[in-house]
Amino acid sequence: MNILGWILFGFVVGLIARALMPGRDPMGLVGTTALGVVGALLGGWIGQAAGWYGPEDGAGFLAATVGAMVVLAIYNTVARRRRALGTAASRDSPRKAA
């Protein structure tokens, strides 16, 4: 598959993964595409480890979508922790008197 094919496939898979996962995901076009491409790579890797795909085969649509959902869940967990730490740090930091 050429690079434009990967980008289009990643975008579609990223959109579907975002639609299936609950919660708000403030990602743009590039983030959604990257999510889908990384999910497809993860799905292909897991599929090869499980024996579903050969060494030269790419991930199927279902495996790519599941991989993107796993990547999105990890992203949401990390982003949630970062936001929680950021609000706690800003709340506890001393402010200068004006």
Rosetta blueprint (number, residue, H / E / L):
1 M L
2 N L
3 I H
4 L H
5 G H
6 W H
7 I H
8 L H
9 F H
10 G H
11 F H
12 V H
13 V H
14 G H
15 L H
16 I H
17 A H
18 R H
19 A H
20 L H
21 M L
22 P L
23 G L
24 R L
25 D L
26 P L
27 M L
28 G L
29 L H
30 V H
31 G H
32 T H
33 T H
34 A H
35 L H
36 G H
37 V H
38 V H
39 G H
40 A H
41 L H
42 L H
43 G H
44 G H
45 W H
46 I H
47 G H
48 Q H
49 A H
50 A H
51 G L
52 W L
53 Y L
54 G L
55 P L
56 E L
57 D L
58 G L
59 A L
60 G L
61 F H
62 L H
63 A H
64 A H
65 T H
66 V H
67 G H
68 A H
69 M H
70 V H
71 V H
72 L H
73 A H
74 I H
75 Y H
76 N H
77 T H
78 V H
79 A H
80 R H
81 R H
82 R H
83 R H
84 A H
85 L H
86 G H
87 T H
88 A H
89 A H
90 S H
91 R H
92 D H
93 S L
94 P L
95 R L
96 K L
97 A L
98 A L
